[in-house]
Amino acid sequence: MSLLLLSACLPKESSFLAPAGLIASLQRQWMIEIGVVLIAVLVPIFIALPAIIWRYRISNRKARYAPDWEFYRPLEIFIWVGRW
């Protein structure tokens, strides 16, 4: 409770998003860029994952997952080149 009361004594500009120097402003910009990239990666995952789970659930008999991967040349090349 005392920490909450003392937080009101801080000036508005004393935030980590209000940089005071060149390096701090570069770090702020870098943190914003990382956040944008993370959002660009995570949003499609959070949308696609429930959709995939819903489509390929056990009770859905229409969506049978049976890939035919006996030999798929691009996949073979990707796997063998990626090992080096």
Biopython code that builds the backbone (N, CA, C, O; Angstrom):
import numpy as np
from Bio.PDB.StructureBuilder import StructureBuilder

atoms = [
    (1, "MET", "N", (0.830, -1.190, 0.000)),
    (1, "MET", "CA", (0.000, 0.000, 0.000)),
    (1, "MET", "C", (0.871, 1.249, 0.000)),
    (1, "MET", "O", (0.566, 2.224, -0.686)),
    (2, "SER", "N", (1.961, 1.216, 0.775)),
    (2, "SER", "CA", (2.828, 2.394, 0.824)),
    (2, "SER", "C", (3.520, 2.626, -0.513)),
    (2, "SER", "O", (3.772, 3.769, -0.896)),
    (3, "LEU", "N", (3.830, 1.538, -1.227)),
    (3, "LEU", "CA", (4.436, 1.676, -2.552)),
    (3, "LEU", "C", (3.472, 2.355, -3.515)),
    (3, "LEU", "O", (3.882, 3.172, -4.339)),
    (4, "LEU", "N", (2.222, 2.025, -3.413)),
    (4, "LEU", "CA", (1.211, 2.656, -4.257)),
    (4, "LEU", "C", (1.089, 4.145, -3.949)),
    (4, "LEU", "O", (0.960, 4.963, -4.860)),
    (5, "LEU", "N", (1.130, 4.492, -2.681)),
    (5, "LEU", "CA", (1.040, 5.895, -2.305)),
    (5, "LEU", "C", (2.277, 6.670, -2.732)),
    (5, "LEU", "O", (2.163, 7.823, -3.148)),
    (6, "LEU", "N", (3.456, 6.066, -2.639)),
    (6, "LEU", "CA", (4.685, 6.748, -3.037)),
    (6, "LEU", "C", (4.809, 6.884, -4.544)),
    (6, "LEU", "O", (5.521, 7.767, -5.021)),
    (7, "SER", "N", (4.146, 6.046, -5.293)),
    (7, "SER", "CA", (4.233, 6.145, -6.745)),
    (7, "SER", "C", (3.591, 7.429, -7.265)),
    (7, "SER", "O", (3.917, 7.869, -8.367)),
    (8, "ALA", "N", (2.713, 8.022, -6.521)),
    (8, "ALA", "CA", (2.093, 9.278, -6.934)),
    (8, "ALA", "C", (3.054, 10.454, -6.808)),
    (8, "ALA", "O", (2.793, 11.517, -7.370)),
    (9, "CYS", "N", (4.160, 10.288, -6.084)),
    (9, "CYS", "CA", (5.118, 11.374, -5.896)),
    (9, "CYS", "C", (6.074, 11.522, -7.073)),
    (9, "CYS", "O", (6.769, 12.533, -7.174)),
    (10, "LEU", "N", (6.121, 10.550, -7.954)),
    (10, "LEU", "CA", (7.050, 10.600, -9.076)),
    (10, "LEU", "C", (6.534, 11.550, -10.151)),
    (10, "LEU", "O", (5.331, 11.621, -10.404)),
    (11, "PRO", "N", (7.461, 12.284, -10.785)),
    (11, "PRO", "CA", (7.006, 13.129, -11.896)),
    (11, "PRO", "C", (6.567, 12.274, -13.082)),
    (11, "PRO", "O", (6.954, 11.111, -13.191)),
    (12, "LYS", "N", (5.763, 12.850, -13.963)),
    (12, "LYS", "CA", (5.223, 12.102, -15.091)),
    (12, "LYS", "C", (6.311, 11.658, -16.061)),
    (12, "LYS", "O", (6.153, 10.636, -16.730)),
    (13, "GLU", "N", (7.412, 12.402, -16.152)),
    (13, "GLU", "CA", (8.458, 12.091, -17.104)),
    (13, "GLU", "C", (9.429, 11.013, -16.620)),
    (13, "GLU", "O", (10.366, 10.675, -17.343)),
    (14, "SER", "N", (9.238, 10.476, -15.447)),
    (14, "SER", "CA", (10.174, 9.483, -14.921)),
    (14, "SER", "C", (9.706, 8.068, -15.266)),
    (14, "SER", "O", (9.534, 7.229, -14.382)),
    (15, "SER", "N", (9.509, 7.823, -16.520)),
    (15, "SER", "CA", (9.100, 6.522, -16.991)),
    (15, "SER", "C", (10.209, 5.951, -17.870)),
    (15, "SER", "O", (11.028, 6.700, -18.404)),
    (16, "PHE", "N", (10.237, 4.646, -18.019)),
    (16, "PHE", "CA", (11.246, 4.066, -18.887)),
    (16, "PHE", "C", (10.945, 4.348, -20.363)),
    (16, "PHE", "O", (11.793, 4.127, -21.228)),
    (17, "LEU", "N", (9.738, 4.833, -20.642)),
    (17, "LEU", "CA", (9.402, 5.216, -22.011)),
    (17, "LEU", "C", (9.661, 6.691, -22.290)),
    (17, "LEU", "O", (9.353, 7.177, -23.378)),
    (18, "ALA", "N", (10.217, 7.403, -21.327)),
    (18, "ALA", "CA", (10.609, 8.796, -21.521)),
    (18, "ALA", "C", (12.123, 8.874, -21.376)),
    (18, "ALA", "O", (12.615, 9.193, -20.293)),
    (19, "PRO", "N", (12.879, 8.590, -22.444)),
    (19, "PRO", "CA", (14.325, 8.518, -22.332)),
    (19, "PRO", "C", (14.969, 9.885, -22.095)),
    (19, "PRO", "O", (14.459, 10.912, -22.542)),
    (20, "ALA", "N", (16.098, 9.877, -21.384)),
    (20, "ALA", "CA", (16.774, 11.120, -21.047)),
    (20, "ALA", "C", (18.027, 11.342, -21.886)),
    (20, "ALA", "O", (18.587, 12.438, -21.856)),
    (21, "GLY", "N", (18.480, 10.349, -22.627)),
    (21, "GLY", "CA", (19.696, 10.510, -23.411)),
    (21, "GLY", "C", (19.613, 9.789, -24.738)),
    (21, "GLY", "O", (18.595, 9.186, -25.076)),
    (22, "LEU", "N", (20.708, 9.861, -25.487)),
    (22, "LEU", "CA", (20.749, 9.264, -26.812)),
    (22, "LEU", "C", (20.635, 7.745, -26.757)),
    (22, "LEU", "O", (19.853, 7.149, -27.498)),
    (23, "ILE", "N", (21.410, 7.126, -25.886)),
    (23, "ILE", "CA", (21.384, 5.663, -25.779)),
    (23, "ILE", "C", (20.018, 5.188, -25.294)),
    (23, "ILE", "O", (19.493, 4.195, -25.796)),
    (24, "ALA", "N", (19.451, 5.879, -24.336)),
    (24, "ALA", "CA", (18.134, 5.497, -23.823)),
    (24, "ALA", "C", (17.066, 5.627, -24.902)),
    (24, "ALA", "O", (16.168, 4.790, -24.985)),
    (25, "SER", "N", (17.152, 6.662, -25.727)),
    (25, "SER", "CA", (16.158, 6.802, -26.789)),
    (25, "SER", "C", (16.345, 5.725, -27.854)),
    (25, "SER", "O", (15.361, 5.256, -28.425)),
    (26, "LEU", "N", (17.591, 5.320, -28.135)),
    (26, "LEU", "CA", (17.825, 4.227, -29.072)),
    (26, "LEU", "C", (17.302, 2.904, -28.509)),
    (26, "LEU", "O", (16.733, 2.093, -29.240)),
    (27, "GLN", "N", (17.497, 2.694, -27.217)),
    (27, "GLN", "CA", (16.983, 1.481, -26.587)),
    (27, "GLN", "C", (15.453, 1.470, -26.602)),
    (27, "GLN", "O", (14.842, 0.416, -26.780)),
    (28, "ARG", "N", (14.844, 2.621, -26.417)),
    (28, "ARG", "CA", (13.380, 2.717, -26.465)),
    (28, "ARG", "C", (12.886, 2.364, -27.865)),
    (28, "ARG", "O", (11.929, 1.606, -28.018)),
    (29, "GLN", "N", (13.545, 2.921, -28.891)),
    (29, "GLN", "CA", (13.151, 2.631, -30.261)),
    (29, "GLN", "C", (13.328, 1.146, -30.572)),
    (29, "GLN", "O", (12.488, 0.539, -31.236)),
    (30, "TRP", "N", (14.422, 0.572, -30.088)),
    (30, "TRP", "CA", (14.692, -0.849, -30.303)),
    (30, "TRP", "C", (13.629, -1.708, -29.621)),
    (30, "TRP", "O", (13.180, -2.704, -30.187)),
    (31, "MET", "N", (13.228, -1.331, -28.420)),
    (31, "MET", "CA", (12.205, -2.069, -27.698)),
    (31, "MET", "C", (10.859, -1.994, -28.424)),
    (31, "MET", "O", (10.121, -2.978, -28.455)),
    (32, "ILE", "N", (10.539, -0.850, -29.000)),
    (32, "ILE", "CA", (9.295, -0.718, -29.754)),
    (32, "ILE", "C", (9.341, -1.591, -31.005)),
    (32, "ILE", "O", (8.348, -2.238, -31.337)),
    (33, "GLU", "N", (10.485, -1.620, -31.710)),
    (33, "GLU", "CA", (10.618, -2.454, -32.905)),
    (33, "GLU", "C", (10.486, -3.940, -32.554)),
    (33, "GLU", "O", (9.837, -4.695, -33.278)),
    (34, "ILE", "N", (11.089, -4.349, -31.465)),
    (34, "ILE", "CA", (10.981, -5.746, -31.027)),
    (34, "ILE", "C", (9.528, -6.076, -30.688)),
    (34, "ILE", "O", (9.048, -7.159, -31.023)),
    (35, "GLY", "N", (8.834, -5.172, -30.039)),
    (35, "GLY", "CA", (7.426, -5.392, -29.716)),
    (35, "GLY", "C", (6.565, -5.538, -30.954)),
    (35, "GLY", "O", (5.665, -6.377, -30.989)),
    (36, "VAL", "N", (6.831, -4.724, -31.980)),
    (36, "VAL", "CA", (6.061, -4.815, -33.221)),
    (36, "VAL", "C", (6.309, -6.151, -33.907)),
    (36, "VAL", "O", (5.374, -6.787, -34.392)),
    (37, "VAL", "N", (7.573, -6.580, -33.947)),
    (37, "VAL", "CA", (7.890, -7.872, -34.564)),
    (37, "VAL", "C", (7.238, -9.013, -33.789)),
    (37, "VAL", "O", (6.694, -9.940, -34.390)),
    (38, "LEU", "N", (7.288, -8.949, -32.477)),
    (38, "LEU", "CA", (6.653, -9.993, -31.669)),
    (38, "LEU", "C", (5.143, -10.038, -31.897)),
    (38, "LEU", "O", (4.556, -11.117, -31.981)),
    (39, "ILE", "N", (4.526, -8.879, -31.995)),
    (39, "ILE", "CA", (3.089, -8.851, -32.256)),
    (39, "ILE", "C", (2.793, -9.425, -33.631)),
    (39, "ILE", "O", (1.819, -10.157, -33.807)),
    (40, "ALA", "N", (3.649, -9.085, -34.627)),
    (40, "ALA", "CA", (3.438, -9.597, -35.985)),
    (40, "ALA", "C", (3.585, -11.116, -36.037)),
    (40, "ALA", "O", (2.973, -11.768, -36.884)),
    (41, "VAL", "N", (4.385, -11.681, -35.146)),
    (41, "VAL", "CA", (4.558, -13.132, -35.111)),
    (41, "VAL", "C", (3.479, -13.796, -34.266)),
    (41, "VAL", "O", (2.939, -14.831, -34.659)),
    (42, "LEU", "N", (3.163, -13.229, -33.136)),
    (42, "LEU", "CA", (2.266, -13.886, -32.191)),
    (42, "LEU", "C", (0.785, -13.794, -32.562)),
    (42, "LEU", "O", (0.028, -14.720, -32.272)),
    (43, "VAL", "N", (0.361, -12.720, -33.183)),
    (43, "VAL", "CA", (-1.066, -12.584, -33.521)),
    (43, "VAL", "C", (-1.518, -13.690, -34.477)),
    (43, "VAL", "O", (-2.547, -14.315, -34.216)),
    (44, "PRO", "N", (-0.791, -13.964, -35.584)),
    (44, "PRO", "CA", (-1.230, -15.082, -36.433)),
    (44, "PRO", "C", (-1.201, -16.431, -35.718)),
    (44, "PRO", "O", (-2.035, -17.295, -35.987)),
    (45, "ILE", "N", (-0.248, -16.614, -34.813)),
    (45, "ILE", "CA", (-0.191, -17.870, -34.065)),
    (45, "ILE", "C", (-1.410, -18.009, -33.165)),
    (45, "ILE", "O", (-2.020, -19.077, -33.106)),
    (46, "PHE", "N", (-1.769, -16.932, -32.459)),
    (46, "PHE", "CA", (-2.919, -16.992, -31.566)),
    (46, "PHE", "C", (-4.232, -17.127, -32.329)),
    (46, "PHE", "O", (-5.225, -17.585, -31.764)),
    (47, "ILE", "N", (-4.253, -16.737, -33.597)),
    (47, "ILE", "CA", (-5.454, -16.922, -34.409)),
    (47, "ILE", "C", (-5.479, -18.323, -35.011)),
    (47, "ILE", "O", (-6.516, -18.987, -35.008)),
    (48, "ALA", "N", (-4.330, -18.773, -35.530)),
    (48, "ALA", "CA", (-4.281, -20.051, -36.244)),
    (48, "ALA", "C", (-4.359, -21.252, -35.301)),
    (48, "ALA", "O", (-4.978, -22.259, -35.644)),
    (49, "LEU", "N", (-3.761, -21.166, -34.152)),
    (49, "LEU", "CA", (-3.730, -22.317, -33.251)),
    (49, "LEU", "C", (-5.121, -22.778, -32.828)),
    (49, "LEU", "O", (-5.402, -23.972, -32.936)),
    (50, "PRO", "N", (-6.004, -21.905, -32.355)),
    (50, "PRO", "CA", (-7.355, -22.395, -32.035)),
    (50, "PRO", "C", (-8.101, -22.913, -33.259)),
    (50, "PRO", "O", (-8.881, -23.860, -33.154)),
    (51, "ALA", "N", (-7.867, -22.293, -34.432)),
    (51, "ALA", "CA", (-8.532, -22.763, -35.643)),
    (51, "ALA", "C", (-8.070, -24.175, -36.004)),
    (51, "ALA", "O", (-8.885, -25.021, -36.370)),
    (52, "ILE", "N", (-6.780, -24.425, -35.902)),
    (52, "ILE", "CA", (-6.246, -25.762, -36.205)),
    (52, "ILE", "C", (-6.730, -26.773, -35.179)),
    (52, "ILE", "O", (-7.111, -27.887, -35.538)),
    (53, "ILE", "N", (-6.719, -26.402, -33.922)),
    (53, "ILE", "CA", (-7.196, -27.307, -32.877)),
    (53, "ILE", "C", (-8.673, -27.635, -33.079)),
    (53, "ILE", "O", (-9.088, -28.780, -32.899)),
    (54, "TRP", "N", (-9.465, -26.629, -33.455)),
    (54, "TRP", "CA", (-10.889, -26.867, -33.682)),
    (54, "TRP", "C", (-11.114, -27.753, -34.901)),
    (54, "TRP", "O", (-11.967, -28.640, -34.867)),
    (55, "ARG", "N", (-10.368, -27.527, -35.972)),
    (55, "ARG", "CA", (-10.577, -28.301, -37.196)),
    (55, "ARG", "C", (-10.158, -29.756, -37.012)),
    (55, "ARG", "O", (-10.871, -30.654, -37.460)),
    (56, "TYR", "N", (-9.045, -30.010, -36.379)),
    (56, "TYR", "CA", (-8.522, -31.365, -36.262)),
    (56, "TYR", "C", (-8.779, -31.987, -34.893)),
    (56, "TYR", "O", (-7.966, -32.764, -34.392)),
    (57, "ARG", "N", (-9.903, -31.643, -34.301)),
    (57, "ARG", "CA", (-10.271, -32.257, -33.023)),
    (57, "ARG", "C", (-10.719, -33.697, -33.269)),
    (57, "ARG", "O", (-11.036, -34.075, -34.397)),
    (58, "ILE", "N", (-10.740, -34.471, -32.232)),
    (58, "ILE", "CA", (-11.060, -35.894, -32.359)),
    (58, "ILE", "C", (-12.495, -36.103, -32.836)),
    (58, "ILE", "O", (-12.752, -37.029, -33.605)),
    (59, "SER", "N", (-13.409, -35.288, -32.411)),
    (59, "SER", "CA", (-14.820, -35.497, -32.760)),
    (59, "SER", "C", (-15.167, -35.069, -34.187)),
    (59, "SER", "O", (-16.267, -35.363, -34.656)),
    (60, "ASN", "N", (-14.265, -34.388, -34.887)),
    (60, "ASN", "CA", (-14.539, -33.962, -36.261)),
    (60, "ASN", "C", (-14.071, -35.056, -37.221)),
    (60, "ASN", "O", (-12.878, -35.183, -37.496)),
    (61, "ARG", "N", (-15.001, -35.827, -37.716)),
    (61, "ARG", "CA", (-14.674, -36.956, -38.604)),
    (61, "ARG", "C", (-14.446, -36.522, -40.045)),
    (61, "ARG", "O", (-13.841, -37.267, -40.816)),
    (62, "LYS", "N", (-14.916, -35.330, -40.432)),
    (62, "LYS", "CA", (-14.762, -34.873, -41.813)),
    (62, "LYS", "C", (-13.337, -34.410, -42.108)),
    (62, "LYS", "O", (-12.900, -34.480, -43.257)),
    (63, "ALA", "N", (-12.611, -33.943, -41.111)),
    (63, "ALA", "CA", (-11.273, -33.399, -41.316)),
    (63, "ALA", "C", (-10.222, -34.432, -40.915)),
    (63, "ALA", "O", (-9.544, -34.284, -39.897)),
    (64, "ARG", "N", (-10.099, -35.461, -41.713)),
    (64, "ARG", "CA", (-9.129, -36.506, -41.427)),
    (64, "ARG", "C", (-7.751, -36.052, -41.888)),
    (64, "ARG", "O", (-7.590, -35.642, -43.038)),
    (65, "TYR", "N", (-6.778, -36.116, -41.029)),
    (65, "TYR", "CA", (-5.423, -35.702, -41.361)),
    (65, "TYR", "C", (-4.637, -36.934, -41.783)),
    (65, "TYR", "O", (-4.266, -37.762, -40.951)),
    (66, "ALA", "N", (-4.387, -37.047, -43.085)),
    (66, "ALA", "CA", (-3.649, -38.195, -43.613)),
    (66, "ALA", "C", (-2.720, -37.714, -44.728)),
    (66, "ALA", "O", (-3.049, -37.855, -45.906)),
    (67, "PRO", "N", (-1.574, -37.155, -44.375)),
    (67, "PRO", "CA", (-0.667, -36.667, -45.407)),
    (67, "PRO", "C", (-0.029, -37.827, -46.170)),
    (67, "PRO", "O", (0.200, -38.902, -45.618)),
    (68, "ASP", "N", (0.249, -37.585, -47.441)),
    (68, "ASP", "CA", (0.892, -38.581, -48.279)),
    (68, "ASP", "C", (2.307, -38.082, -48.584)),
    (68, "ASP", "O", (2.548, -37.465, -49.622)),
    (69, "TRP", "N", (3.225, -38.355, -47.677)),
    (69, "TRP", "CA", (4.584, -37.867, -47.803)),
    (69, "TRP", "C", (5.561, -39.013, -48.013)),
    (69, "TRP", "O", (6.573, -39.090, -47.316)),
    (70, "GLU", "N", (5.285, -39.895, -48.951)),
    (70, "GLU", "CA", (6.219, -40.980, -49.208)),
    (70, "GLU", "C", (7.547, -40.424, -49.695)),
    (70, "GLU", "O", (8.607, -40.789, -49.186)),
    (71, "PHE", "N", (7.486, -39.533, -50.689)),
    (71, "PHE", "CA", (8.694, -38.859, -51.156)),
    (71, "PHE", "C", (8.291, -37.503, -51.702)),
    (71, "PHE", "O", (7.526, -37.402, -52.661)),
    (72, "TYR", "N", (8.814, -36.475, -51.082)),
    (72, "TYR", "CA", (8.531, -35.116, -51.491)),
    (72, "TYR", "C", (9.879, -34.416, -51.662)),
    (72, "TYR", "O", (10.522, -34.043, -50.681)),
    (73, "ARG", "N", (10.297, -34.242, -52.907)),
    (73, "ARG", "CA", (11.639, -33.772, -53.220)),
    (73, "ARG", "C", (11.997, -32.441, -52.548)),
    (73, "ARG", "O", (13.082, -32.356, -51.972)),
    (74, "PRO", "N", (11.148, -31.385, -52.583)),
    (74, "PRO", "CA", (11.538, -30.132, -51.912)),
    (74, "PRO", "C", (11.767, -30.308, -50.412)),
    (74, "PRO", "O", (12.667, -29.687, -49.847)),
    (75, "LEU", "N", (10.975, -31.135, -49.776)),
    (75, "LEU", "CA", (11.170, -31.382, -48.349)),
    (75, "LEU", "C", (12.475, -32.127, -48.096)),
    (75, "LEU", "O", (13.195, -31.808, -47.151)),
    (76, "GLU", "N", (12.781, -33.102, -48.919)),
    (76, "GLU", "CA", (14.038, -33.837, -48.785)),
    (76, "GLU", "C", (15.244, -32.909, -48.956)),
    (76, "GLU", "O", (16.203, -32.988, -48.189)),
    (77, "ILE", "N", (15.195, -32.043, -49.950)),
    (77, "ILE", "CA", (16.299, -31.100, -50.177)),
    (77, "ILE", "C", (16.428, -30.158, -48.987)),
    (77, "ILE", "O", (17.536, -29.886, -48.524)),
    (78, "PHE", "N", (15.300, -29.660, -48.495)),
    (78, "PHE", "CA", (15.329, -28.755, -47.343)),
    (78, "PHE", "C", (15.935, -29.427, -46.116)),
    (78, "PHE", "O", (16.731, -28.813, -45.405)),
    (79, "ILE", "N", (15.573, -30.665, -45.864)),
    (79, "ILE", "CA", (16.076, -31.376, -44.697)),
    (79, "ILE", "C", (17.576, -31.650, -44.822)),
    (79, "ILE", "O", (18.331, -31.425, -43.876)),
    (80, "TRP", "N", (18.009, -32.138, -45.992)),
    (80, "TRP", "CA", (19.414, -32.495, -46.141)),
    (80, "TRP", "C", (20.314, -31.282, -46.251)),
    (80, "TRP", "O", (21.442, -31.328, -45.760)),
    (81, "VAL", "N", (19.875, -30.207, -46.865)),
    (81, "VAL", "CA", (20.697, -29.000, -46.948)),
    (81, "VAL", "C", (20.731, -28.311, -45.586)),
    (81, "VAL", "O", (21.756, -27.741, -45.212)),
    (82, "GLY", "N", (19.643, -28.355, -44.851)),
    (82, "GLY", "CA", (19.578, -27.707, -43.546)),
    (82, "GLY", "C", (20.468, -28.367, -42.498)),
    (82, "GLY", "O", (20.760, -27.750, -41.474)),
    (83, "ARG", "N", (20.907, -29.603, -42.724)),
    (83, "ARG", "CA", (21.747, -30.295, -41.750)),
    (83, "ARG", "C", (23.172, -29.790, -41.773)),
    (83, "ARG", "O", (23.912, -29.989, -40.810)),
    (84, "TRP", "N", (23.584, -29.124, -42.878)),
    (84, "TRP", "CA", (24.973, -28.624, -42.965)),
    (84, "TRP", "C", (25.023, -27.325, -42.333)),
    (84, "TRP", "O", (26.085, -26.704, -42.281)),
]
sb = StructureBuilder()
sb.init_structure("model")
sb.init_model(0)
sb.init_chain("A")
sb.init_seg("    ")
for serial, (resi, resn, name, xyz) in enumerate(atoms, 1):
    if name == "N":
        sb.init_residue(resn, " ", resi, " ")
    sb.init_atom(name, np.array(xyz, "f"), 0.0, 1.0, " ", f" {name:<3s}", serial, name[0])
structure = sb.get_structure()
